[in-house]
Amino acid sequence: MHELSIATSIIKTAEKEVENGDGRKVLEIYLEIGKLSGVEIQSLNFVWELSTNGTVLQDSKVIITEPEGKAICAECDTEYPLEKIFDCCPKCNSPFKNIISGKELKIKKLIIN
């Protein structure tokens, strides 16, 4: 379950930002977690409350957006939706692609008090 280490990393980043911003706690945190990132949102939610207990993120509102996967075929330049990382181009069936979205794992915004 790597979601615990992801939660821990988010906590460390948020603590640094709160310290740099002279705040006390995070009221809201906005996360962007792509559908191809390999992160199980349910597992992250499961470990979140326990992980954030006693930290600047305790009781903060968590808003998660999940960008869909998209790719551009390296052979024919077709842009197409990507549900699984190994999906082939629907036009030419090439497995070679540049993934342009869906692998994100970012803290987009913190609302600090």
NORTAGI-V714025 format. One record per residue. N is the residue number from 1. SS is DSSP state (H for helix, E for strand, C for the rest). PHI is phi in degrees with one decimal (none if undefined). PSI is psi in whole degrees, -180 to 180 (NA if undefined). Layout:
N_SS_PHI_PSI / N_SS_PHI_PSI
This chain:
1_C_none_93 / 2_C_-80.7_-5 / 3_H_-63.6_-30 / 4_H_-64.6_-43 / 5_H_-69.5_-32 / 6_H_-66.3_-46 / 7_H_-59.5_-43 / 8_H_-61.9_-41 / 9_H_-65.9_-40 / 10_H_-63.1_-42 / 11_H_-60.7_-47 / 12_H_-60.3_-43 / 13_H_-64.0_-45 / 14_H_-63.2_-40 / 15_H_-62.6_-41 / 16_H_-64.0_-43 / 17_H_-66.2_-40 / 18_H_-64.9_-42 / 19_H_-62.7_-43 / 20_H_-69.4_-27 / 21_C_-97.0_10 / 22_C_55.7_34 / 23_C_-99.8_-178 / 24_C_-114.0_-36 / 25_C_-157.4_167 / 26_E_-96.5_126 / 27_E_-84.7_-42 / 28_E_-139.7_144 / 29_E_-130.4_131 / 30_E_-108.2_121 / 31_E_-115.0_145 / 32_E_-118.3_114 / 33_E_-127.3_105 / 34_C_-65.5_152 / 35_C_-66.2_-18 / 36_C_-101.6_8 / 37_C_-73.3_-19 / 38_C_88.1_2 / 39_C_-90.3_128 / 40_C_-86.3_110 / 41_H_-59.9_-41 / 42_H_-61.9_-41 / 43_H_-67.2_-40 / 44_H_-62.6_-44 / 45_H_-61.7_-37 / 46_H_-62.7_-44 / 47_H_-87.0_-14 / 48_H_-59.3_-54 / 49_H_-61.3_-44 / 50_H_-66.3_-41 / 51_H_-68.2_-36 / 52_H_-88.3_-7 / 53_C_-58.2_124 / 54_C_82.8_9 / 55_C_-113.4_179 / 56_C_-66.8_-13 / 57_C_-97.1_-2 / 58_C_-59.5_131 / 59_C_66.3_12 / 60_C_-77.9_152 / 61_E_-82.7_131 / 62_E_-108.9_123 / 63_E_-117.0_119 / 64_E_-116.3_128 / 65_E_-107.2_146 / 66_C_-123.7_90 / 67_C_-60.2_139 / 68_C_-70.3_158 / 69_E_-78.2_137 / 70_E_-140.2_147 / 71_E_-142.0_161 / 72_E_-119.0_126 / 73_E_-63.9_132 / 74_C_-75.9_-15 / 75_C_-94.3_-47 / 76_C_-120.4_5 / 77_C_63.0_20 / 78_C_-77.3_132 / 79_E_-91.8_133 / 80_E_-148.4_156 / 81_E_-70.3_146 / 82_E_-125.2_112 / 83_C_-88.9_-36 / 84_C_-127.5_148 / 85_C_-61.6_-23 / 86_C_-98.8_7 / 87_C_-61.0_143 / 88_C_-93.9_164 / 89_C_-61.6_130 / 90_C_-71.6_-18 / 91_C_-87.8_-49 / 92_C_-115.8_-3 / 93_C_67.8_18 / 94_C_-74.5_140 / 95_C_-84.1_-7 / 96_C_-88.7_127 / 97_E_-154.4_163 / 98_E_-112.0_118 / 99_E_-80.1_124 / 100_E_-106.3_-15 / 101_E_-161.0_160 / 102_C_112.9_-14 / 103_C_-103.5_8 / 104_C_-63.7_147 / 105_E_-150.7_91 / 106_E_-136.6_150 / 107_E_-90.7_114 / 108_E_-84.9_-38 / 109_E_-161.4_146 / 110_E_-123.4_134 / 111_E_-103.8_113 / 112_E_-108.0_142 / 113_C_-111.3_NA
